[in-house]
Amino acid sequence: MKNGNYTWRGIYLKENLSHEYNMQDKEFKNKVIEEGVPFQNGTRLQCELEICRKLNEEGDTINSGYKIKKVFN
């Protein structure tokens, strides 16, 4: 895994949909990159998730982004 800004992909189980996530937990990210903590297809994370929302052209609230603030496992 390389250093840099990139998005992480995963399935949000409450929606059962795949999304791109902005990983903001630097400690977890460094463990994956530098220490080889396993993070691969099928890995489940218990985390604090922030869902960003905005209004669309019809005035409906839609989810516009997902941020992982803190990983607990």
PyMOL Python script that loads the backbone (N, CA, C, O; Angstrom):
from pymol import cmd

cmd.read_pdbstr("""\
ATOM      1  N   MET A   1       0.855  -1.177   0.000  1.00  0.00           N
ATOM      2  CA  MET A   1       0.000   0.000   0.000  1.00  0.00           C
ATOM      3  C   MET A   1       0.894   1.232   0.000  1.00  0.00           C
ATOM      4  O   MET A   1       1.923   1.253   0.676  1.00  0.00           O
ATOM      5  N   LYS A   2       0.514   2.243  -0.744  1.00  0.00           N
ATOM      6  CA  LYS A   2       1.339   3.432  -0.902  1.00  0.00           C
ATOM      7  C   LYS A   2       0.852   4.571  -0.019  1.00  0.00           C
ATOM      8  O   LYS A   2      -0.331   4.661   0.309  1.00  0.00           O
ATOM      9  N   ASN A   3       1.785   5.438   0.360  1.00  0.00           N
ATOM     10  CA  ASN A   3       1.414   6.674   1.041  1.00  0.00           C
ATOM     11  C   ASN A   3       0.729   7.598   0.052  1.00  0.00           C
ATOM     12  O   ASN A   3       0.913   7.471  -1.159  1.00  0.00           O
ATOM     13  N   GLY A   4      -0.069   8.538   0.572  1.00  0.00           N
ATOM     14  CA  GLY A   4      -0.706   9.525  -0.291  1.00  0.00           C
ATOM     15  C   GLY A   4      -2.181   9.633   0.006  1.00  0.00           C
ATOM     16  O   GLY A   4      -2.734   8.914   0.838  1.00  0.00           O
ATOM     17  N   ASN A   5      -2.795  10.554  -0.700  1.00  0.00           N
ATOM     18  CA  ASN A   5      -4.238  10.746  -0.550  1.00  0.00           C
ATOM     19  C   ASN A   5      -4.968   9.898  -1.579  1.00  0.00           C
ATOM     20  O   ASN A   5      -4.810  10.090  -2.785  1.00  0.00           O
ATOM     21  N   TYR A   6      -5.742   8.992  -1.107  1.00  0.00           N
ATOM     22  CA  TYR A   6      -6.567   8.171  -1.975  1.00  0.00           C
ATOM     23  C   TYR A   6      -7.779   7.730  -1.171  1.00  0.00           C
ATOM     24  O   TYR A   6      -7.778   7.785   0.059  1.00  0.00           O
ATOM     25  N   THR A   7      -8.790   7.301  -1.863  1.00  0.00           N
ATOM     26  CA  THR A   7     -10.001   6.875  -1.160  1.00  0.00           C
ATOM     27  C   THR A   7      -9.945   5.379  -0.902  1.00  0.00           C
ATOM     28  O   THR A   7      -9.302   4.617  -1.624  1.00  0.00           O
ATOM     29  N   TRP A   8     -10.638   4.994   0.147  1.00  0.00           N
ATOM     30  CA  TRP A   8     -10.768   3.594   0.502  1.00  0.00           C
ATOM     31  C   TRP A   8     -12.164   3.171   0.084  1.00  0.00           C
ATOM     32  O   TRP A   8     -13.099   3.966   0.185  1.00  0.00           O
ATOM     33  N   ARG A   9     -12.330   1.961  -0.376  1.00  0.00           N
ATOM     34  CA  ARG A   9     -13.636   1.459  -0.775  1.00  0.00           C
ATOM     35  C   ARG A   9     -14.089   0.377   0.187  1.00  0.00           C
ATOM     36  O   ARG A   9     -13.289  -0.404   0.701  1.00  0.00           O
ATOM     37  N   GLY A  10     -15.395   0.355   0.416  1.00  0.00           N
ATOM     38  CA  GLY A  10     -15.942  -0.667   1.285  1.00  0.00           C
ATOM     39  C   GLY A  10     -17.455  -0.653   1.246  1.00  0.00           C
ATOM     40  O   GLY A  10     -18.068   0.230   0.647  1.00  0.00           O
ATOM     41  N   ILE A  11     -18.036  -1.621   1.878  1.00  0.00           N
ATOM     42  CA  ILE A  11     -19.494  -1.749   1.940  1.00  0.00           C
ATOM     43  C   ILE A  11     -19.973  -1.250   3.291  1.00  0.00           C
ATOM     44  O   ILE A  11     -19.493  -1.693   4.335  1.00  0.00           O
ATOM     45  N   TYR A  12     -20.911  -0.337   3.266  1.00  0.00           N
ATOM     46  CA  TYR A  12     -21.562   0.151   4.484  1.00  0.00           C
ATOM     47  C   TYR A  12     -22.728  -0.793   4.733  1.00  0.00           C
ATOM     48  O   TYR A  12     -23.708  -0.778   3.988  1.00  0.00           O
ATOM     49  N   LEU A  13     -22.631  -1.620   5.782  1.00  0.00           N
ATOM     50  CA  LEU A  13     -23.581  -2.710   5.992  1.00  0.00           C
ATOM     51  C   LEU A  13     -25.015  -2.239   6.217  1.00  0.00           C
ATOM     52  O   LEU A  13     -25.949  -2.950   5.845  1.00  0.00           O
ATOM     53  N   LYS A  14     -25.221  -1.060   6.817  1.00  0.00           N
ATOM     54  CA  LYS A  14     -26.589  -0.587   7.041  1.00  0.00           C
ATOM     55  C   LYS A  14     -27.322  -0.326   5.730  1.00  0.00           C
ATOM     56  O   LYS A  14     -28.548  -0.413   5.674  1.00  0.00           O
ATOM     57  N   GLU A  15     -26.574  -0.007   4.676  1.00  0.00           N
ATOM     58  CA  GLU A  15     -27.171   0.236   3.361  1.00  0.00           C
ATOM     59  C   GLU A  15     -26.937  -0.926   2.411  1.00  0.00           C
ATOM     60  O   GLU A  15     -27.605  -1.034   1.382  1.00  0.00           O
ATOM     61  N   ASN A  16     -25.986  -1.802   2.752  1.00  0.00           N
ATOM     62  CA  ASN A  16     -25.553  -2.901   1.905  1.00  0.00           C
ATOM     63  C   ASN A  16     -25.119  -2.394   0.524  1.00  0.00           C
ATOM     64  O   ASN A  16     -25.396  -3.018  -0.500  1.00  0.00           O
ATOM     65  N   LEU A  17     -24.433  -1.249   0.527  1.00  0.00           N
ATOM     66  CA  LEU A  17     -23.936  -0.644  -0.712  1.00  0.00           C
ATOM     67  C   LEU A  17     -22.449  -0.334  -0.572  1.00  0.00           C
ATOM     68  O   LEU A  17     -21.966  -0.042   0.521  1.00  0.00           O
ATOM     69  N   SER A  18     -21.736  -0.401  -1.684  1.00  0.00           N
ATOM     70  CA  SER A  18     -20.327  -0.061  -1.714  1.00  0.00           C
ATOM     71  C   SER A  18     -20.169   1.453  -1.862  1.00  0.00           C
ATOM     72  O   SER A  18     -20.900   2.093  -2.619  1.00  0.00           O
ATOM     73  N   HIS A  19     -19.205   2.016  -1.129  1.00  0.00           N
ATOM     74  CA  HIS A  19     -18.946   3.451  -1.163  1.00  0.00           C
ATOM     75  C   HIS A  19     -17.448   3.692  -1.122  1.00  0.00           C
ATOM     76  O   HIS A  19     -16.673   2.810  -0.752  1.00  0.00           O
ATOM     77  N   GLU A  20     -17.049   4.895  -1.507  1.00  0.00           N
ATOM     78  CA  GLU A  20     -15.682   5.354  -1.296  1.00  0.00           C
ATOM     79  C   GLU A  20     -15.663   6.122   0.017  1.00  0.00           C
ATOM     80  O   GLU A  20     -16.592   6.871   0.318  1.00  0.00           O
ATOM     81  N   TYR A  21     -14.604   5.937   0.796  1.00  0.00           N
ATOM     82  CA  TYR A  21     -14.477   6.552   2.110  1.00  0.00           C
ATOM     83  C   TYR A  21     -13.199   7.377   2.179  1.00  0.00           C
ATOM     84  O   TYR A  21     -12.178   7.012   1.595  1.00  0.00           O
ATOM     85  N   ASN A  22     -13.265   8.472   2.887  1.00  0.00           N
ATOM     86  CA  ASN A  22     -12.091   9.258   3.209  1.00  0.00           C
ATOM     87  C   ASN A  22     -11.617   8.774   4.574  1.00  0.00           C
ATOM     88  O   ASN A  22     -12.303   8.971   5.577  1.00  0.00           O
ATOM     89  N   MET A  23     -10.444   8.140   4.614  1.00  0.00           N
ATOM     90  CA  MET A  23      -9.909   7.602   5.866  1.00  0.00           C
ATOM     91  C   MET A  23      -9.218   8.723   6.627  1.00  0.00           C
ATOM     92  O   MET A  23      -8.162   9.194   6.206  1.00  0.00           O
ATOM     93  N   GLN A  24      -9.800   9.156   7.742  1.00  0.00           N
ATOM     94  CA  GLN A  24      -9.238  10.246   8.523  1.00  0.00           C
ATOM     95  C   GLN A  24      -8.529   9.771   9.789  1.00  0.00           C
ATOM     96  O   GLN A  24      -7.949  10.582  10.511  1.00  0.00           O
ATOM     97  N   ASP A  25      -8.568   8.480  10.064  1.00  0.00           N
ATOM     98  CA  ASP A  25      -7.861   7.925  11.225  1.00  0.00           C
ATOM     99  C   ASP A  25      -6.409   7.678  10.806  1.00  0.00           C
ATOM    100  O   ASP A  25      -6.082   6.623  10.263  1.00  0.00           O
ATOM    101  N   LYS A  26      -5.552   8.654  11.063  1.00  0.00           N
ATOM    102  CA  LYS A  26      -4.151   8.577  10.637  1.00  0.00           C
ATOM    103  C   LYS A  26      -3.409   7.432  11.309  1.00  0.00           C
ATOM    104  O   LYS A  26      -2.544   6.805  10.698  1.00  0.00           O
ATOM    105  N   GLU A  27      -3.743   7.159  12.558  1.00  0.00           N
ATOM    106  CA  GLU A  27      -3.080   6.066  13.277  1.00  0.00           C
ATOM    107  C   GLU A  27      -3.368   4.720  12.596  1.00  0.00           C
ATOM    108  O   GLU A  27      -2.452   3.927  12.379  1.00  0.00           O
ATOM    109  N   PHE A  28      -4.632   4.465  12.261  1.00  0.00           N
ATOM    110  CA  PHE A  28      -4.979   3.216  11.591  1.00  0.00           C
ATOM    111  C   PHE A  28      -4.336   3.151  10.205  1.00  0.00           C
ATOM    112  O   PHE A  28      -3.788   2.120   9.818  1.00  0.00           O
ATOM    113  N   LYS A  29      -4.406   4.252   9.465  1.00  0.00           N
ATOM    114  CA  LYS A  29      -3.825   4.292   8.121  1.00  0.00           C
ATOM    115  C   LYS A  29      -2.331   3.981   8.167  1.00  0.00           C
ATOM    116  O   LYS A  29      -1.823   3.222   7.341  1.00  0.00           O
ATOM    117  N   ASN A  30      -1.627   4.572   9.143  1.00  0.00           N
ATOM    118  CA  ASN A  30      -0.191   4.307   9.278  1.00  0.00           C
ATOM    119  C   ASN A  30       0.087   2.863   9.644  1.00  0.00           C
ATOM    120  O   ASN A  30       1.066   2.286   9.169  1.00  0.00           O
ATOM    121  N   LYS A  31      -0.753   2.265  10.479  1.00  0.00           N
ATOM    122  CA  LYS A  31      -0.569   0.850  10.834  1.00  0.00           C
ATOM    123  C   LYS A  31      -0.708  -0.034   9.604  1.00  0.00           C
ATOM    124  O   LYS A  31       0.045  -0.995   9.444  1.00  0.00           O
ATOM    125  N   VAL A  32      -1.650   0.274   8.747  1.00  0.00           N
ATOM    126  CA  VAL A  32      -1.842  -0.514   7.530  1.00  0.00           C
ATOM    127  C   VAL A  32      -0.647  -0.330   6.596  1.00  0.00           C
ATOM    128  O   VAL A  32      -0.117  -1.305   6.062  1.00  0.00           O
ATOM    129  N   ILE A  33      -0.226   0.911   6.400  1.00  0.00           N
ATOM    130  CA  ILE A  33       0.841   1.212   5.448  1.00  0.00           C
ATOM    131  C   ILE A  33       2.209   0.770   5.967  1.00  0.00           C
ATOM    132  O   ILE A  33       2.955   0.103   5.250  1.00  0.00           O
ATOM    133  N   GLU A  34       2.540   1.131   7.197  1.00  0.00           N
ATOM    134  CA  GLU A  34       3.901   0.922   7.703  1.00  0.00           C
ATOM    135  C   GLU A  34       4.107  -0.402   8.414  1.00  0.00           C
ATOM    136  O   GLU A  34       5.181  -0.996   8.321  1.00  0.00           O
ATOM    137  N   GLU A  35       3.087  -0.872   9.124  1.00  0.00           N
ATOM    138  CA  GLU A  35       3.264  -2.068   9.941  1.00  0.00           C
ATOM    139  C   GLU A  35       2.651  -3.317   9.329  1.00  0.00           C
ATOM    140  O   GLU A  35       2.767  -4.410   9.884  1.00  0.00           O
ATOM    141  N   GLY A  36       2.004  -3.156   8.196  1.00  0.00           N
ATOM    142  CA  GLY A  36       1.443  -4.322   7.530  1.00  0.00           C
ATOM    143  C   GLY A  36       0.211  -4.889   8.201  1.00  0.00           C
ATOM    144  O   GLY A  36      -0.083  -6.072   8.031  1.00  0.00           O
ATOM    145  N   VAL A  37      -0.532  -4.071   8.970  1.00  0.00           N
ATOM    146  CA  VAL A  37      -1.786  -4.549   9.548  1.00  0.00           C
ATOM    147  C   VAL A  37      -2.692  -4.949   8.388  1.00  0.00           C
ATOM    148  O   VAL A  37      -2.902  -4.154   7.471  1.00  0.00           O
ATOM    149  N   PRO A  38      -3.232  -6.165   8.412  1.00  0.00           N
ATOM    150  CA  PRO A  38      -4.026  -6.627   7.281  1.00  0.00           C
ATOM    151  C   PRO A  38      -5.269  -5.766   7.033  1.00  0.00           C
ATOM    152  O   PRO A  38      -6.061  -5.513   7.941  1.00  0.00           O
ATOM    153  N   PHE A  39      -5.414  -5.337   5.814  1.00  0.00           N
ATOM    154  CA  PHE A  39      -6.632  -4.658   5.356  1.00  0.00           C
ATOM    155  C   PHE A  39      -6.799  -5.060   3.914  1.00  0.00           C
ATOM    156  O   PHE A  39      -6.074  -4.594   3.035  1.00  0.00           O
ATOM    157  N   GLN A  40      -7.768  -5.937   3.674  1.00  0.00           N
ATOM    158  CA  GLN A  40      -7.959  -6.487   2.335  1.00  0.00           C
ATOM    159  C   GLN A  40      -9.437  -6.754   2.113  1.00  0.00           C
ATOM    160  O   GLN A  40     -10.261  -6.492   2.989  1.00  0.00           O
ATOM    161  N   ASN A  41      -9.765  -7.267   0.963  1.00  0.00           N
ATOM    162  CA  ASN A  41     -11.139  -7.587   0.636  1.00  0.00           C
ATOM    163  C   ASN A  41     -11.748  -8.483   1.717  1.00  0.00           C
ATOM    164  O   ASN A  41     -11.205  -9.544   2.027  1.00  0.00           O
ATOM    165  N   GLY A  42     -12.874  -8.054   2.288  1.00  0.00           N
ATOM    166  CA  GLY A  42     -13.543  -8.824   3.327  1.00  0.00           C
ATOM    167  C   GLY A  42     -13.238  -8.369   4.743  1.00  0.00           C
ATOM    168  O   GLY A  42     -13.888  -8.829   5.682  1.00  0.00           O
ATOM    169  N   THR A  43     -12.265  -7.476   4.927  1.00  0.00           N
ATOM    170  CA  THR A  43     -11.944  -6.967   6.251  1.00  0.00           C
ATOM    171  C   THR A  43     -13.088  -6.098   6.758  1.00  0.00           C
ATOM    172  O   THR A  43     -13.565  -5.218   6.041  1.00  0.00           O
ATOM    173  N   ARG A  44     -13.527  -6.338   7.983  1.00  0.00           N
ATOM    174  CA  ARG A  44     -14.583  -5.523   8.588  1.00  0.00           C
ATOM    175  C   ARG A  44     -13.982  -4.568   9.593  1.00  0.00           C
ATOM    176  O   ARG A  44     -13.105  -4.938  10.374  1.00  0.00           O
ATOM    177  N   LEU A  45     -14.460  -3.334   9.569  1.00  0.00           N
ATOM    178  CA  LEU A  45     -13.997  -2.325  10.516  1.00  0.00           C
ATOM    179  C   LEU A  45     -15.156  -1.877  11.381  1.00  0.00           C
ATOM    180  O   LEU A  45     -16.258  -1.634  10.890  1.00  0.00           O
ATOM    181  N   GLN A  46     -14.896  -1.771  12.665  1.00  0.00           N
ATOM    182  CA  GLN A  46     -15.831  -1.103  13.563  1.00  0.00           C
ATOM    183  C   GLN A  46     -15.278   0.297  13.706  1.00  0.00           C
ATOM    184  O   GLN A  46     -14.152   0.486  14.166  1.00  0.00           O
ATOM    185  N   CYS A  47     -16.080   1.291  13.307  1.00  0.00           N
ATOM    186  CA  CYS A  47     -15.523   2.639  13.245  1.00  0.00           C
ATOM    187  C   CYS A  47     -16.585   3.702  13.497  1.00  0.00           C
ATOM    188  O   CYS A  47     -17.787   3.437  13.494  1.00  0.00           O
ATOM    189  N   GLU A  48     -16.089   4.908  13.716  1.00  0.00           N
ATOM    190  CA  GLU A  48     -16.955   6.083  13.787  1.00  0.00           C
ATOM    191  C   GLU A  48     -17.036   6.624  12.362  1.00  0.00           C
ATOM    192  O   GLU A  48     -16.024   7.008  11.775  1.00  0.00           O
ATOM    193  N   LEU A  49     -18.241   6.652  11.816  1.00  0.00           N
ATOM    194  CA  LEU A  49     -18.461   7.042  10.433  1.00  0.00           C
ATOM    195  C   LEU A  49     -19.247   8.343  10.376  1.00  0.00           C
ATOM    196  O   LEU A  49     -20.272   8.482  11.043  1.00  0.00           O
ATOM    197  N   GLU A  50     -18.774   9.285   9.590  1.00  0.00           N
ATOM    198  CA  GLU A  50     -19.504  10.530   9.356  1.00  0.00           C
ATOM    199  C   GLU A  50     -20.055  10.492   7.937  1.00  0.00           C
ATOM    200  O   GLU A  50     -19.311  10.285   6.977  1.00  0.00           O
ATOM    201  N   ILE A  51     -21.347  10.691   7.814  1.00  0.00           N
ATOM    202  CA  ILE A  51     -21.978  10.723   6.500  1.00  0.00           C
ATOM    203  C   ILE A  51     -22.298  12.173   6.167  1.00  0.00           C
ATOM    204  O   ILE A  51     -23.068  12.824   6.872  1.00  0.00           O
ATOM    205  N   CYS A  52     -21.708  12.671   5.096  1.00  0.00           N
ATOM    206  CA  CYS A  52     -21.943  14.049   4.652  1.00  0.00           C
ATOM    207  C   CYS A  52     -23.206  14.060   3.792  1.00  0.00           C
ATOM    208  O   CYS A  52     -23.439  13.150   2.996  1.00  0.00           O
ATOM    209  N   ARG A  53     -24.006  15.089   3.965  1.00  0.00           N
ATOM    210  CA  ARG A  53     -25.272  15.167   3.233  1.00  0.00           C
ATOM    211  C   ARG A  53     -25.416  16.531   2.584  1.00  0.00           C
ATOM    212  O   ARG A  53     -24.855  17.523   3.049  1.00  0.00           O
ATOM    213  N   LYS A  54     -26.180  16.561   1.500  1.00  0.00           N
ATOM    214  CA  LYS A  54     -26.484  17.815   0.822  1.00  0.00           C
ATOM    215  C   LYS A  54     -27.863  17.712   0.196  1.00  0.00           C
ATOM    216  O   LYS A  54     -28.440  16.629   0.100  1.00  0.00           O
ATOM    217  N   LEU A  55     -28.373  18.837  -0.220  1.00  0.00           N
ATOM    218  CA  LEU A  55     -29.663  18.864  -0.904  1.00  0.00           C
ATOM    219  C   LEU A  55     -29.430  18.749  -2.404  1.00  0.00           C
ATOM    220  O   LEU A  55     -28.541  19.398  -2.955  1.00  0.00           O
ATOM    221  N   ASN A  56     -30.240  17.915  -3.062  1.00  0.00           N
ATOM    222  CA  ASN A  56     -30.135  17.824  -4.508  1.00  0.00           C
ATOM    223  C   ASN A  56     -31.028  18.887  -5.159  1.00  0.00           C
ATOM    224  O   ASN A  56     -31.633  19.697  -4.457  1.00  0.00           O
ATOM    225  N   GLU A  57     -31.111  18.889  -6.466  1.00  0.00           N
ATOM    226  CA  GLU A  57     -31.862  19.913  -7.194  1.00  0.00           C
ATOM    227  C   GLU A  57     -33.357  19.898  -6.872  1.00  0.00           C
ATOM    228  O   GLU A  57     -34.035  20.916  -7.010  1.00  0.00           O
ATOM    229  N   GLU A  58     -33.869  18.741  -6.444  1.00  0.00           N
ATOM    230  CA  GLU A  58     -35.285  18.625  -6.090  1.00  0.00           C
ATOM    231  C   GLU A  58     -35.545  18.987  -4.633  1.00  0.00           C
ATOM    232  O   GLU A  58     -36.695  18.995  -4.193  1.00  0.00           O
ATOM    233  N   GLY A  59     -34.496  19.284  -3.888  1.00  0.00           N
ATOM    234  CA  GLY A  59     -34.644  19.634  -2.482  1.00  0.00           C
ATOM    235  C   GLY A  59     -34.611  18.451  -1.536  1.00  0.00           C
ATOM    236  O   GLY A  59     -34.891  18.599  -0.346  1.00  0.00           O
ATOM    237  N   ASP A  60     -34.270  17.271  -2.053  1.00  0.00           N
ATOM    238  CA  ASP A  60     -34.167  16.073  -1.219  1.00  0.00           C
ATOM    239  C   ASP A  60     -32.756  15.970  -0.640  1.00  0.00           C
ATOM    240  O   ASP A  60     -31.783  16.345  -1.294  1.00  0.00           O
ATOM    241  N   THR A  61     -32.652  15.464   0.581  1.00  0.00           N
ATOM    242  CA  THR A  61     -31.354  15.246   1.211  1.00  0.00           C
ATOM    243  C   THR A  61     -30.759  13.951   0.676  1.00  0.00           C
ATOM    244  O   THR A  61     -31.408  12.905   0.682  1.00  0.00           O
ATOM    245  N   ILE A  62     -29.514  14.037   0.213  1.00  0.00           N
ATOM    246  CA  ILE A  62     -28.811  12.849  -0.281  1.00  0.00           C
ATOM    247  C   ILE A  62     -27.457  12.750   0.413  1.00  0.00           C
ATOM    248  O   ILE A  62     -26.887  13.755   0.838  1.00  0.00           O
ATOM    249  N   ASN A  63     -26.950  11.520   0.521  1.00  0.00           N
ATOM    250  CA  ASN A  63     -25.620  11.296   1.074  1.00  0.00           C
ATOM    251  C   ASN A  63     -24.597  11.667   0.000  1.00  0.00           C
ATOM    252  O   ASN A  63     -24.662  11.183  -1.130  1.00  0.00           O
ATOM    253  N   SER A  64     -23.654  12.532   0.371  1.00  0.00           N
ATOM    254  CA  SER A  64     -22.683  13.005  -0.618  1.00  0.00           C
ATOM    255  C   SER A  64     -21.252  12.561  -0.338  1.00  0.00           C
ATOM    256  O   SER A  64     -20.373  12.760  -1.177  1.00  0.00           O
ATOM    257  N   GLY A  65     -21.007  11.972   0.805  1.00  0.00           N
ATOM    258  CA  GLY A  65     -19.662  11.514   1.115  1.00  0.00           C
ATOM    259  C   GLY A  65     -19.622  10.776   2.435  1.00  0.00           C
ATOM    260  O   GLY A  65     -20.505  10.927   3.279  1.00  0.00           O
ATOM    261  N   TYR A  66     -18.578   9.971   2.601  1.00  0.00           N
ATOM    262  CA  TYR A  66     -18.420   9.153   3.802  1.00  0.00           C
ATOM    263  C   TYR A  66     -16.996   9.332   4.331  1.00  0.00           C
ATOM    264  O   TYR A  66     -16.028   9.227   3.579  1.00  0.00           O
ATOM    265  N   LYS A  67     -16.882   9.603   5.631  1.00  0.00           N
ATOM    266  CA  LYS A  67     -15.579   9.785   6.262  1.00  0.00           C
ATOM    267  C   LYS A  67     -15.459   8.834   7.441  1.00  0.00           C
ATOM    268  O   LYS A  67     -16.346   8.774   8.293  1.00  0.00           O
ATOM    269  N   ILE A  68     -14.366   8.097   7.488  1.00  0.00           N
ATOM    270  CA  ILE A  68     -14.067   7.240   8.636  1.00  0.00           C
ATOM    271  C   ILE A  68     -13.231   8.083   9.584  1.00  0.00           C
ATOM    272  O   ILE A  68     -12.070   8.383   9.308  1.00  0.00           O
ATOM    273  N   LYS A  69     -13.839   8.464  10.712  1.00  0.00           N
ATOM    274  CA  LYS A  69     -13.172   9.333  11.674  1.00  0.00           C
ATOM    275  C   LYS A  69     -12.217   8.562  12.578  1.00  0.00           C
ATOM    276  O   LYS A  69     -11.111   9.024  12.856  1.00  0.00           O
ATOM    277  N   LYS A  70     -12.650   7.372  13.041  1.00  0.00           N
ATOM    278  CA  LYS A  70     -11.844   6.580  13.986  1.00  0.00           C
ATOM    279  C   LYS A  70     -12.157   5.102  13.806  1.00  0.00           C
ATOM    280  O   LYS A  70     -13.323   4.716  13.728  1.00  0.00           O
ATOM    281  N   VAL A  71     -11.119   4.273  13.739  1.00  0.00           N
ATOM    282  CA  VAL A  71     -11.272   2.822  13.641  1.00  0.00           C
ATOM    283  C   VAL A  71     -11.040   2.251  15.035  1.00  0.00           C
ATOM    284  O   VAL A  71     -10.068   2.605  15.701  1.00  0.00           O
ATOM    285  N   PHE A  72     -11.944   1.358  15.479  1.00  0.00           N
ATOM    286  CA  PHE A  72     -11.870   0.810  16.832  1.00  0.00           C
ATOM    287  C   PHE A  72     -11.317  -0.611  16.902  1.00  0.00           C
ATOM    288  O   PHE A  72     -11.042  -1.082  18.006  1.00  0.00           O
ATOM    289  N   ASN A  73     -11.140  -1.307  15.807  1.00  0.00           N
ATOM    290  CA  ASN A  73     -10.630  -2.680  15.901  1.00  0.00           C
ATOM    291  C   ASN A  73      -9.285  -2.823  15.285  1.00  0.00           C
ATOM    292  O   ASN A  73      -8.720  -3.917  15.282  1.00  0.00           O
TER     293      ASN A  73
END
""", "prot")
cmd.dss("prot")
cmd.show_as("cartoon", "prot")
cmd.util.cbc("prot")
cmd.orient("prot")
